[in-house]
Amino acid sequence: MFGPPKAPKIKGIMQPRFDEILTPEALAFIAKLDGASAGRRAELLAARRERGKRIAGGEPVDFLAETASVREDAAWQVAAPAPGLEDRRCEITGPTTRKMSINALNSGARVWMADFEDSTAPSWFNIIDGQLNLFDAIRGNLEFKDESGKEYKVGEQTPTIVVRPRGWRLCEKHLTIDGRPLPAALIDFGLFFFHNAQQLIDNGAGPYFYLPKLESHLEARLWNDIFVQAQALLGIPQGTIRATVLIETLPAAFEMEEILYELRDHSSGLNAGRWDYIFSYIKTFAHNGPEYVLPDRANVTMTTPMMRAYTELLVSTCHKRGAHAIGGMAAFVPSKADPKVTEQALAKVKADKEREAADGFDGSWVAHPGLVATCTAAFDAVLGDRPNQLDKLRPDVHVTAADIINPGSTPGAVTLNGLRTNISVALRYLTAWVSEQGAVAIDNLMEDAATVEISRTQVWQWLHYKTKLAEGLVVTRKLVDELIDNEVAELHRQAKDERAHRHVDEAKDVFVEAALGDDLPGFFTPYAYVRYLIARPLQPSGPLSADDLRMSERVPREHQPA
């Protein structure tokens, strides 16, 4: 169907039906996308690192002077809402495993964010199996029977599917060209688009995406160019693709309007990715002094001044340009065993969603079907029969760079319990992640990779600034090691077999690498992926190579605090 460039080489094990997804035509399509974008992607990732160095060296973070004309031009708007995306009052998020896909499709939410990113541990099987599950779901063929014989089927009414590919920083080691791993983002986007774009259009919707971890409008421009190319290659009308960008990095918060502008023909809004945003705040200012040290993560709520400024700016920006503003995640998992805990948590979810609806958000996220009714009711009370509140322009919002950064404005303290919780939750999640589970219920919360990112960067920051705890102790390596050893011992006590014991030790290795080194890795996932998730024939038998370590986007040692 398509001519050269060279086709990608498959290095992963071919499971049943994988050949339905990894067709020669689909791989040739991805090769064309890669050929047109690989150099720019590398340059943009390098620009991220350079900007991080400059901020660590004291460069202020502010709105861009060179794009002021975009912000000041009142004329431009994004494309009108696409079919199936007019009403987004409740969106459910989760991985693309077969059972969880069916649960999401039966949840009653308006949109399902089918996630290949933070809630998917990106093993070869999970990635290609997820594509198969979406392929079947879009054609009405998705069914599942669990080990007990219980059958799961998709009902008549289903949400609009919006796929979240992995971020620009990640590579897919199982598909290579001349030995070079392909960008994971292009694999996830390209396979889904190639196989499903026309079928989705025939179904009355379209190929829709959530774009994660963007740090600049230039990264959004690259996505837009890929969309244009992909539509042209398959003969899909330009503007059919729609993308919602997660504003989940601090740099992106200063370029919201520019991001919408770059994607304006393909844009369907912005999302307040609250957990990763907190992680990005910590990472961005990790080396800029103890005044940027945040208290226990439980205290960093959406009503704290810096988070309030970020979300109000998001709503104002979106509605100014005719784009949807989608609120943050409610991660609570209802407990049948403890109705009181569920009642208290649902009250908090209700208050959170009511606040978002009152602020002007057009919808919000939940992580469990049991929260769909609560979220929907909160937006029903404001929207009524209207599909959205794009007409709520928020002229009262005036947010400055100082409002967004606002160090020291978050109330609360760093406590021993907060330190212990960060270590415990991170290790429990990582134990599941290295066993290829990306969405994990811990303490009645559905956790994903963002939880580890917040936890391990807080531990790193507290340790390197020798933060004094509310109880009077100082965060030292000895104290952190003791808490890690206690949690690891407990996880070993709970382990049921040799494989589970191995995963505990692997989780400890990832946490120590990501949280306790002299350098602060940009993300835990590249190291953990290379070390523990790629296929065994590719598994490193010793220390990782310089190329593998470079995938972690580490902050150079010269930018560490003294």
Residue pairs with C-beta under 8 A, 6 or more apart in sequence:
1 25
1 28
2 25
2 28
2 29
2 32
2 233
3 28
5 31
5 32
5 34
5 35
5 177
6 31
6 177
6 178
7 24
7 27
7 28
7 31
7 177
8 27
8 30
8 31
8 34
8 175
8 176
8 177
8 182
9 175
9 176
9 177
10 22
10 27
10 174
10 175
11 173
11 174
11 175
11 176
11 535
11 537
11 538
12 124
12 128
12 174
12 175
12 535
13 124
13 535
14 22
15 125
15 128
15 129
17 132
18 128
18 132
20 132
20 135
21 128
21 131
21 132
21 135
21 191
21 195
22 128
22 191
25 194
26 190
26 191
26 194
26 195
27 175
29 190
29 194
29 230
29 233
29 234
30 175
30 182
30 186
30 187
30 190
30 191
30 194
31 177
32 229
32 233
33 186
33 189
33 190
33 226
33 229
33 230
34 177
34 182
34 183
34 186
36 225
36 226
36 229
37 183
37 186
37 222
37 225
37 226
38 183
40 222
41 168
41 183
41 222
44 168
44 216
44 218
44 219
44 222
45 168
45 169
45 553
47 216
47 218
48 215
48 216
48 553
49 553
51 215
51 251
52 284
52 522
52 555
52 559
53 555
53 556
53 559
55 61
55 284
55 285
55 288
56 286
56 287
56 288
56 555
56 559
57 559
58 288
60 401
61 250
61 251
61 254
61 284
61 401
61 405
62 254
62 401
63 71
63 254
63 255
63 401
64 254
64 255
64 258
67 217
67 255
67 257
67 258
70 76
70 257
70 258
70 261
71 257
71 258
76 261
76 264
76 321
77 264
77 321
77 322
78 260
78 263
78 264
78 265
78 267
78 268
78 269
78 321
78 322
78 323
79 239
79 242
79 264
79 265
79 266
79 267
79 268
80 322
81 268
81 324
81 387
81 388
82 205
82 206
82 208
82 240
82 242
82 268
83 204
83 205
83 206
84 111
84 160
84 204
84 205
84 206
84 208
85 111
85 160
85 162
85 208
85 242
85 268
85 324
86 387
86 388
87 110
87 363
87 387
87 388
88 110
88 111
88 269
88 324
88 326
88 362
88 363
88 388
89 110
89 362
89 363
89 364
89 375
89 376
89 379
89 380
89 383
89 388
90 108
90 109
90 110
90 111
90 363
90 364
90 366
90 372
90 375
90 376
90 379
91 109
91 110
91 111
91 112
91 113
91 159
91 162
91 326
91 363
91 364
91 365
91 366
92 104
92 107
92 109
92 111
92 112
92 113
92 159
92 365
92 366
92 367
92 368
92 369
92 372
93 112
93 113
93 115
93 119
93 329
93 365
93 366
93 367
94 100
94 101
94 103
94 104
94 112
94 113
94 114
94 115
94 119
94 367
94 439
94 446
95 115
95 116
95 119
95 120
95 126
95 130
95 438
95 439
96 114
96 115
96 116
96 120
96 126
96 129
96 130
96 131
96 133
96 134
97 126
97 129
97 130
97 133
98 129
98 133
98 142
98 144
98 152
99 144
99 146
99 152
100 439
101 114
101 133
101 134
101 137
101 142
102 142
102 143
102 144
102 152
102 153
102 154
103 152
103 369
104 112
104 114
104 159
104 369
105 112
105 137
105 142
105 154
105 155
105 158
105 159
106 154
106 155
106 158
106 369
107 159
107 369
107 372
108 157
108 369
108 372
108 373
108 376
109 159
109 366
109 369
109 372
109 376
110 159
110 160
110 363
111 159
111 160
111 161
111 162
111 363
112 158
112 159
112 160
112 161
112 162
113 162
113 163
113 164
113 210
113 365
114 130
114 134
114 161
114 162
114 163
114 164
115 164
115 210
115 438
116 122
116 127
116 130
116 163
116 164
116 165
116 166
116 184
116 188
117 164
117 165
117 166
117 167
117 212
117 213
117 449
118 212
118 276
118 438
118 448
118 449
118 450
119 438
119 439
119 446
119 448
119 449
120 126
120 127
120 130
120 438
120 439
121 432
121 433
121 434
121 435
121 436
121 437
121 438
121 533
122 166
122 170
122 172
122 184
122 438
122 525
122 529
122 533
123 436
123 533
123 534
124 174
124 534
124 535
125 436
126 436
126 438
127 172
127 187
127 188
131 188
131 191
131 192
131 195
133 142
134 161
134 163
134 192
134 196
135 195
135 196
136 142
137 154
137 158
137 161
138 161
138 196
138 199
138 200
138 203
139 199
140 154
142 153
142 154
143 151
143 152
143 153
143 154
144 151
144 152
145 151
145 152
146 152
160 205
160 208
161 200
161 205
161 208
162 208
162 209
162 210
162 244
163 188
163 189
163 192
163 207
163 208
163 209
163 210
164 209
164 210
164 211
164 212
164 246
165 184
165 185
165 186
165 187
165 188
165 189
165 192
165 209
165 211
165 212
166 184
166 185
166 187
166 188
166 212
167 184
167 185
167 212
167 213
167 214
168 183
168 185
168 213
168 214
168 219
168 222
169 213
169 522
169 523
169 526
169 551
169 553
170 183
170 184
170 185
170 525
170 526
170 529
170 551
171 181
171 182
171 183
171 184
171 526
171 551
172 181
172 182
172 183
172 184
172 187
173 181
173 529
173 530
173 534
173 538
174 534
174 535
174 538
175 181
175 182
175 187
176 182
186 226
189 209
189 226
189 230
190 230
192 207
193 207
193 230
193 234
193 241
194 234
196 207
197 206
197 207
197 230
197 234
197 236
197 240
197 241
198 234
198 236
200 206
200 207
201 207
201 236
201 240
206 240
206 241
206 242
207 236
207 240
207 241
207 242
208 241
208 242
208 243
208 244
208 268
209 241
209 242
209 243
209 244
210 243
210 244
210 245
210 246
210 271
211 220
211 223
211 243
211 244
211 245
211 246
212 246
212 248
212 273
212 276
213 246
213 248
213 249
213 276
214 220
214 223
214 245
214 246
214 249
214 252
214 259
215 249
215 251
215 252
216 251
216 252
216 255
217 255
217 258
217 259
217 261
217 262
218 262
220 245
220 258
220 259
220 262
220 263
221 262
223 243
223 263
224 262
224 263
224 265
224 266
227 241
227 243
227 266
228 238
230 236
230 241
231 237
231 238
231 240
231 241
232 238
238 265
239 265
239 266
241 266
242 266
242 267
242 268
243 263
243 266
243 267
243 268
244 267
244 268
244 269
244 270
244 271
244 324
244 326
245 252
245 259
245 260
245 263
245 267
245 269
245 270
245 271
246 270
246 271
246 273
246 276
247 253
247 256
247 259
247 270
247 271
247 272
247 273
247 277
247 310
247 314
248 271
248 273
248 274
248 275
248 276
248 277
248 280
248 450
249 276
249 277
249 280
249 284
250 277
250 280
250 281
250 284
250 404
251 280
251 284
252 259
253 277
253 310
253 313
253 314
253 404
254 401
254 404
256 270
256 313
256 314
256 317
256 318
257 317
257 320
257 321
259 270
260 267
260 270
260 317
260 318
260 321
260 323
261 321
264 321
267 323
268 323
268 324
269 318
269 323
269 324
269 325
269 326
269 362
270 314
270 317
270 318
270 323
270 324
270 325
270 326
271 325
271 326
271 327
271 328
271 365
272 310
272 311
272 314
272 325
272 326
272 327
272 328
272 361
273 328
273 329
273 450
274 302
274 307
274 328
274 329
275 328
275 329
275 331
275 448
275 450
275 451
275 453
275 454
276 450
276 453
277 307
277 310
278 294
278 297
278 300
278 307
278 454
279 450
279 453
279 454
279 457
281 294
281 306
282 292
282 294
282 454
282 457
282 458
282 461
283 453
283 457
283 520
283 522
285 292
285 405
285 407
286 292
286 457
286 460
286 461
286 464
286 520
286 555
287 555
287 559
287 560
287 561
289 561
290 465
290 467
291 407
291 408
292 407
292 461
293 414
293 461
293 462
293 465
293 467
294 300
294 410
294 458
294 461
295 410
295 411
295 412
295 413
295 414
295 418
296 412
296 413
296 414
296 415
296 417
296 418
296 421
297 418
297 422
297 454
297 455
297 458
298 412
298 418
298 421
299 410
299 411
299 412
299 413
300 307
300 410
301 307
302 308
302 311
302 328
302 352
302 355
303 355
304 409
304 410
304 411
305 403
305 406
305 409
305 410
306 403
306 404
306 405
306 406
306 409
306 410
309 399
309 403
309 404
309 406
310 399
310 404
311 327
311 328
311 356
311 359
312 359
312 394
312 397
312 399
313 397
313 399
313 404
314 325
315 325
315 359
315 360
315 361
315 392
315 394
315 397
316 360
316 393
316 394
316 397
316 399
317 323
318 324
318 325
318 362
319 325
319 360
319 389
319 390
319 391
319 392
319 393
319 394
320 393
322 390
323 390
324 362
324 363
324 388
324 390
325 360
325 361
325 362
326 361
326 362
326 363
326 364
326 365
327 353
327 356
327 361
327 363
327 364
327 365
328 352
328 356
328 364
328 365
329 365
329 366
329 367
330 349
330 352
330 353
330 364
330 365
330 366
330 367
330 371
330 374
330 375
331 367
331 445
331 446
331 447
332 345
332 346
332 348
332 349
332 367
332 368
332 371
332 444
332 445
332 446
333 367
333 368
333 370
333 441
333 444
333 445
333 446
334 342
334 345
334 346
334 368
334 370
334 371
334 444
335 341
335 342
335 444
341 444
345 444
346 371
346 374
349 366
349 371
349 374
349 375
350 374
350 377
350 378
353 364
353 374
353 375
353 378
353 379
354 378
354 381
356 364
356 378
357 364
357 378
357 379
357 381
357 382
357 383
358 382
359 394
360 389
360 392
360 394
362 388
362 389
362 390
363 379
363 388
364 375
364 378
364 379
365 375
366 372
366 374
366 375
367 439
367 446
368 446
382 389
383 389
413 469
413 470
414 462
414 467
414 468
414 469
414 470
414 475
415 469
415 470
415 471
416 469
416 470
416 471
416 473
418 458
419 459
419 462
419 469
419 475
419 479
419 480
419 483
420 483
420 487
421 455
422 454
422 455
422 456
422 458
422 459
423 455
423 459
423 480
423 483
423 484
423 487
423 511
424 483
424 487
425 442
425 443
425 447
425 451
425 452
425 455
426 451
426 452
426 455
426 456
426 459
426 511
426 515
427 484
427 487
427 488
427 491
427 504
427 507
427 508
427 511
428 440
428 442
428 487
428 491
428 507
429 440
429 442
429 447
429 448
429 449
429 451
429 452
430 452
430 506
430 507
430 510
430 511
430 524
430 528
431 491
431 500
431 503
431 504
431 506
431 507
432 440
432 503
433 440
433 449
433 452
433 507
433 510
433 528
434 503
434 506
434 507
434 510
434 528
434 532
434 533
435 499
435 500
435 503
436 533
438 448
438 449
439 446
439 447
439 448
440 446
440 447
440 448
441 447
442 451
449 524
449 525
452 511
452 514
452 524
453 523
453 524
455 515
456 511
456 514
456 515
456 524
457 515
457 520
459 475
459 480
459 515
459 516
460 514
460 515
460 516
460 520
461 467
462 475
463 475
463 476
463 477
463 480
463 515
463 516
464 560
464 561
465 561
466 474
466 475
466 476
467 474
467 475
468 474
468 475
469 475
473 479
477 516
480 516
484 508
484 511
484 512
488 504
488 505
488 508
491 504
491 507
492 501
492 504
494 500
495 501
495 503
495 504
506 531
506 532
509 531
510 524
510 527
510 528
510 531
510 532
511 524
513 521
513 524
513 527
514 521
514 524
514 527
514 528
518 557
518 560
519 554
519 555
519 556
519 557
519 560
520 554
520 555
520 560
521 527
521 552
521 553
521 554
521 555
522 552
522 553
522 554
522 555
523 552
523 553
526 548
526 551
526 552
526 553
527 544
527 548
527 549
527 551
527 552
530 540
530 544
530 548
530 551
531 540
531 544
540 548
